[in-house]
Amino acid sequence: MKNGNKDNEGSNNSGVFVNGQQRKFYLIGRSFKIGNIIGTVVLVLLIGKSLLGV
């Protein structure tokens, strides 16, 4: 009983993944999503800046 409860204390996502490899792929995918969002925002700002001629 004690060990079963200890697994869920580390992080919120620890109980969702079957193993460490699955968690690693999830984190890689999430970092790509965040990178795409940041890149899109930067690109929109640069396009807007060039269209306004600033």
C-alpha positions in Angstrom: 0.0 0.0 0.0 2.7 2.4 0.9 4.6 2.1 -2.4 1.4 2.5 -4.5 0.7 5.9 -2.9 4.3 7.0 -3.2 4.3 6.7 -7.0 1.6 9.4 -7.4 3.3 11.9 -5.1 6.2 12.7 -7.4 4.4 14.6 -10.2 0.9 14.9 -11.5 1.6 12.9 -14.7 3.5 9.9 -13.1 0.4 7.7 -12.9 -0.6 8.3 -16.5 2.4 6.8 -18.2 3.2 3.1 -18.5 6.9 3.6 -18.5 9.6 6.2 -18.8 9.9 6.0 -22.6 6.2 6.9 -23.0 6.7 9.9 -20.7 9.8 11.0 -22.7 7.9 10.9 -26.0 5.0 12.9 -24.4 7.5 15.6 -23.1 9.1 15.8 -26.6 5.8 16.2 -28.3 4.7 18.8 -25.8 7.9 20.7 -26.3 7.4 20.7 -30.1 3.9 22.1 -29.6 5.2 24.9 -27.3 7.9 25.6 -29.8 5.4 25.8 -32.7 3.2 28.3 -30.8 6.2 30.5 -29.9 7.5 30.4 -33.5 4.1 31.3 -34.9 3.7 34.3 -32.6 7.2 35.5 -33.5 6.4 35.0 -37.2 3.1 36.9 -36.9 4.9 39.8 -35.2 7.6 39.9 -37.9 5.0 39.9 -40.7 3.0 42.6 -39.0 6.0 44.6 -38.5 7.1 44.4 -42.1 3.6 45.1 -43.3 3.4 48.3 -41.2 6.8 49.3 -42.4 8.1 50.0 -38.9 
